[in-house]
Amino acid sequence: MTTYVYKPYVLESLGYHGVIPKPATTPAQLREFLNDLYRYELRQLRDRYMRREFSKLEYHERVIDVRKRYPLMSVPVEFWTE
C-alpha cells in the first residue's frame, strides 16, 4: 500500500472544506471529491441566479469568490504530495 504525505498548503486547503485525508488516500481521489464539491457550489450559485436572487454582476462576483475558496483546483495533483 502506498502512503501519501501531503504538503501543508494542501492539507490547509482541504481542511477548510472539512476534508482530512488518510495516508492511503490518493491525490486523485481527493481531487475528484474537491471537484465535485466545487461544481456543486457553482451549480447552487447558478440556480440561485436563475431564480433572480441577485444580479448578473453579483453572480460573477460570487463565482469569483467560490473560485478563491478552491485554490487546489488550479494545482496539478502531482504537486500535492512531498
C-alpha positions as CSV (number, residue, x, y, z in Angstrom):
1,M,0.0,0.0,0.0
2,T,1.3,3.4,-0.9
3,T,1.4,6.2,1.7
4,Y,1.0,9.8,0.7
5,V,2.5,12.7,2.5
6,Y,0.6,15.9,1.6
7,K,2.1,19.3,1.6
8,P,1.0,21.7,4.3
9,Y,-0.8,24.1,2.0
10,V,-2.8,21.1,0.5
11,L,-3.8,20.0,4.0
12,E,-4.8,23.5,4.9
13,S,-6.9,24.0,1.8
14,L,-8.6,20.6,2.2
15,G,-9.2,21.3,5.9
16,Y,-11.0,24.4,5.0
17,H,-13.6,22.2,3.4
18,G,-13.6,19.7,6.3
19,V,-11.5,17.1,4.4
20,I,-8.8,15.2,6.3
21,P,-7.1,12.7,4.1
22,K,-5.7,9.4,5.4
23,P,-2.2,8.4,4.4
24,A,-3.6,5.9,1.9
25,T,-6.0,8.4,0.2
26,T,-4.7,9.1,-3.3
27,P,-4.4,12.7,-4.6
28,A,-6.7,11.7,-7.5
29,Q,-9.5,10.7,-5.0
30,L,-9.1,14.0,-3.2
31,R,-9.1,16.0,-6.4
32,E,-12.3,14.2,-7.6
33,F,-14.1,14.9,-4.3
34,L,-12.9,18.5,-4.3
35,N,-14.0,18.9,-7.9
36,D,-17.5,17.5,-7.0
37,L,-17.8,19.9,-4.1
38,Y,-16.7,22.9,-6.2
39,R,-19.1,22.0,-9.0
40,Y,-21.9,21.6,-6.5
41,E,-21.3,25.1,-5.2
42,L,-21.2,26.6,-8.6
43,R,-24.5,24.8,-9.6
44,Q,-26.2,26.1,-6.4
45,L,-25.0,29.6,-7.2
46,R,-26.2,29.3,-10.8
47,D,-29.6,28.1,-9.7
48,R,-29.9,31.0,-7.3
49,Y,-29.0,33.4,-10.1
50,M,-31.6,31.8,-12.3
51,R,-34.2,32.4,-9.6
52,R,-33.1,36.1,-9.8
53,E,-31.9,36.2,-6.2
54,F,-29.1,38.6,-7.3
55,S,-27.9,40.5,-10.4
56,K,-25.6,39.2,-13.1
57,L,-22.8,41.4,-11.8
58,E,-23.2,40.0,-8.3
59,Y,-23.4,36.5,-9.8
60,H,-20.0,37.0,-11.4
61,E,-18.5,38.3,-8.1
62,R,-19.9,35.3,-6.2
63,V,-18.4,32.9,-8.8
64,I,-15.0,34.5,-8.3
65,D,-15.4,34.1,-4.5
66,V,-16.1,30.4,-5.0
67,R,-13.1,30.0,-7.2
68,K,-10.9,31.7,-4.5
69,R,-12.1,29.1,-1.9
70,Y,-10.8,26.3,-4.1
71,P,-7.1,27.2,-4.9
72,L,-6.2,23.5,-5.3
73,M,-8.4,23.2,-8.4
74,S,-5.6,25.1,-10.2
75,V,-2.8,22.9,-8.9
76,P,-2.0,19.6,-10.6
77,V,-2.2,16.7,-8.2
78,E,1.5,15.9,-8.9
79,F,2.3,18.9,-6.7
80,W,0.1,18.0,-3.8
81,T,2.5,15.5,-2.2
82,E,6.0,15.6,-1.0
